[in-house]
Amino acid sequence: MQTLREFTRKTKRGNILKIVREHYLRDDIGCGSELCQQCFQNEVYQLTSKHEIQSSLFKFPHYIVLDTNVVLDQIDVLEEDVLHNVIVLTTVLNEVKHRSSSIYKRFNELVHDRTRNFYVFVNEHHKDTYADREPDETANDRNDRAIRLATKWYDDHLQASQASKGFERSGRAVTRVILLTDDAGNRAKAEAEGILVASASEYVKSLEDYPLLVDKLSRNTFENEKKGLPQYPAHLSMKEVLEGLRNKRLLQGAFQASRENYLEGTVNVEDYEKGILIQGRESLNRAVDGDLVAVELLPENEWSAPSEIVLEEKNVYADDGPSEERAADEKDMLKQVKDAAASAERTPTGRIVGIVRRKWRQYCGILQPSLIEDTNRHIFVPADRKIPRIRIETRQAAMLQNQRIIVTIDTWPRNSRYPHGHFVRSLGPLGNMATENEVILLEHDVPHCKFSEEVLSFLPKLPWVITEEDYAKRVDLRDLYICSVDPPGCTDIDDALHCRELPNGNLEVGVHIADVSHFIRPGNALDKEAAARGTTVYLVGKRIDMVPELLSSNLCSLVGGVERFAFSCVWEVDQEANVLAKRFHKSVIKSKKAMTYEEAQVIIDDPTQQTEIAKSLRHLNRLAKILKKRRMDNGALVLASPEIRFQVDSETHEPLEVEAKQMRETNSMVEEFMLLANITVADHIASEFSECAVLRRHPRPPPTNFDPLVKAARYQGYQVDIESGLALSHSLDKCVKKDNPYFNTMIRILTTRCMMQAVYFISGSLQKEEFFHYGLAAPIYTHFTSPIRRYSDIMVHRLLAASIGADSTYAQLLERKSNEEICHNLNYRHKMAQYAGRASVALNTHLFFRGKEEDEEGYVLFVRKNALQVLIPKYGLEGTLYLKSDKDGKSGLERTKSEIVFTFNEEDYTQRCGNVVFHSFDPVTVRLSLDSSNVQHEKLVFRLVKPYIKGFSVETTEAEQTADAAPPSKKTKKDKKKK
């Protein structure tokens, strides 16, 4: 049966198009129920009588039809293994897909879970359930009517199937069909049409066997709650916001909350370099970090400046009502913010007047212990300081104390100080290693669930062997002395190298990269999953792979002594490392040795070793030094960052030892040839695909970014020239102190902080001059050398393969817009992976210092108004040594007594206390210990030991001084277990 669907669409030019489409209706679509004797059932997922739910509202067997709003709002309830025999209409499925891709993905997983009995009914193509849109009927009203029509048909259809005498004799109760909807209008119409209907909240509360499921309900209001007075200004309507944006009265941007000050934030707006400052609770007006907001700029005489003080909301009020005491507290705090900002340079300041789009997600944190006994209302404190506290209702508070839990925000009404949300699930005990790692991954939005069956189905079947056909298509390099050099414990080996002498006196150098694109074909589920993850994430003692382990640690990893597919970049160079010729090809290699950086260094330094591998490594090392010097002469920057390595207990996964990472010549050797390969490939693909090459650029930082570096160097008597990368490089080389060998490293650490983030982009989206990579002083650059752990490299491999005829091209490879979207995701994933790695280092550092105190030598990195920023080279650690008392909003163990006064000099950025003066880069000795008073935010406390300031520095006893002289003893596993 065929019908016609007609609708109109407005074109860009304003013309009205009438579109007519054929729509086929069928009479052979099954209902999916085992009770039905009429329909032809050919579906795998059946509606059965095995999972009957006990509801006090519907005291008979029933199937459930979900409305769209129930799926969108109550997905956390649906994911619990409680509701079975759910009829999913295609009308609902399509609406969910259109309105939220993330919820659609989660809902789709439920639908495909055979144990849950979710049955998709194609109501839009069934002759009895299709609803044509009526004149003057909105699309939403038509969809509501289609849902009611399908529910009514299902109920009548099943009742007719159960009307037989045989069924009556069985004595079984008749199964009905109920509709769950939170739309009041839809519900009223359903009741009028004789449909069994309830709201999601009513239905969940009626489930006698699952009382705790109520905690997971999405809430707009709390039960029995009095309507309080407004605490925030009303948001403008979307119409008013769009009108304001159109006439430039309002500005739009992403809101970024301050981590240090809960009464402050910034909205990043185009044309405003430092964004628009927002101060005060009313000006913040219920914006949550990440939200896209509309801002009204204040008159210039009302502009302020960032306060640079730490301000935490200390009092948490479960009742949420406004009070004089609270208003006074807030007024006092806002005064502190304004006073702290008064002396600084004012910046554009505004207030948030509307929300364009919410970016709410699930948040990790803990429950605040309630002051009121026997209450279901509690305050949730997020782990991320940028997120406000959230009000939730739960009956499990006692069980959830000292647990990390996940909560999601549902709404933030004007009359509530905090947003309303609901409990999702518990992660585990506070302080547990597995729990804390899970928090890091969730808070940094790192996809880390197991690879789905669909993804795994695209992996090669074992045993995997290289066929004669494969050898025929590739260059055979198995006889070459190829080797890999990596960090210890590395199993995902992306790259290998070789160097050999040619008869003409030149050298052949090859970089061989794992051919991951051979195994991951464009557009399949494995490819989509890798693109979504974007990068492998490295935590301490844990790795979250971008691709399944079969590829990352086995078939793609270039392990020693095993034949593997590679993508080779080979150069002919002279003895001075000048490239004379280059070629690219897919190859088969057999690495002769997989080494660590240390093992390779030992071979290079040992003159008795004259093997082919040793000769190859020495050639590579010599060429690398020439290449590095050439890069430095062109203006490439040698930057530094404090990096540490942990030795982790194999049983408890807790850190046993911590040390700064060592850099050897072999680190630099590998790096130079990876850079050369990346630059060579970038140049090639950009010339072959001028509009769609995947490249990486590092923008030049604005001059203001260098202010902290220039000032810090000037106070030490050094001039830093920032006119160009070359001038900056030469300036950094001159910043050397004979009495402080670590001084130059600290200057380079400061320089790293001034840099912009390097980003992926598509060549056709920018002018050629903007391709420049500032840090490497390279006119063009890309990532080619790590396809096991970076999706960008897989994209580059596909472009390179297409350009040399080693693989076929496809539509999306050359589609600029879709590739720009992928690059945007990759930039986000790389940034989050970096932050997650740092958070993991911080967590393990805290575990290492738990229950111990150590005195360590360090240097002052920055001098601030109320603190010294201190760097500990031994551990690559950085921390704050506070100098002022509580009146500036700080708190901590070492806050000074009132008689100790530190004076900050703004001209030369020094702190003075009596005869002791602190400058940047001054050596200090500090005592490190862990402050666990805040269970959620443990922090390392730095206390001054030397120079000694009476009444402020740590008092050391003779016994401690003797103990300090002795070498620290290592903790054994047995000692740890005794504890």
Secondary structure, DSSP 8 states (H G I E B T S, - for coil): -EEEEEEEEE-TTS-EEEEEEEEE-BS-----BTT-SSS----SS-B-SS----BSSS-S-EEEEE-HHHHHH-HHHHTSTT--SEEEEHHHHHHHHHH-HHHHHHHHHHHT-GGG-EEEE-GGGBTTT-----TT--HHHHHHHHHHHHHHHHHHHHHHHT-SHHHHHHT----EEEEE---HHHHHHHHHTT-EEE-HHHHHHTBTT-GGGGGGS--SS-TT-------S-----HHHHHHHHHTTSSEEEEEEE-SSBTTEEEEE-TT-TT-EEEESHHHHTT--TT-EEEEEE--GGG-B------B------SS----HHHHHHHHHHHHHHHHHHHTS--B-EEEEEEEEE----EEEEEEE--SSTT-SEEEEEESSTTS--EEEE-S-HHHHTTEEEEEEEEE--TT-SS-EEEEEEEEEETT-HHHHHHHHHHHTT---S---HHHHTTS--SS----HHHHHHSEE-TTS--EEEE-TT-----EEEEEEE-TTS-EEEEEEEE-GGGTS-TTSHHHHHHHHH-B-EEETTEEE-SS-HIIIIIISS--TTSEEEEEEEEEEE-TT--EEEEEEEEEEEE-SEEEEHHHHHHHHH-TT--SHHHHHHHHHHHHHHHHHHHHHHHT--------EEEEE-TTT--EEEEEE----HHHHHHHHHHHHHHHHHHHHHHHH-TTT-EEEEB----GGGGHHHHHHHHHTT-----SSHHHHHHHHHH--BTTBTTHHHHHHHHHHHH----EEEEGGGS-GGGG-BTTTTBSS----S-TTTBHHHHHHHHHHHHHTTSS---GGGG-HHHHHHHHHHHHHHHHHHHHHHHHHHHHHHHHHHTT--EEEEEEEEEE-SSEEEEEETTTTEEEEEE-S-GGGT---TT---TT---EEETTTTEEEETTEEE-TT-EEEEEEEEE-SSSSS-EEEEEEEES--TTTS----HHHHHHHHS------HHHHHH-
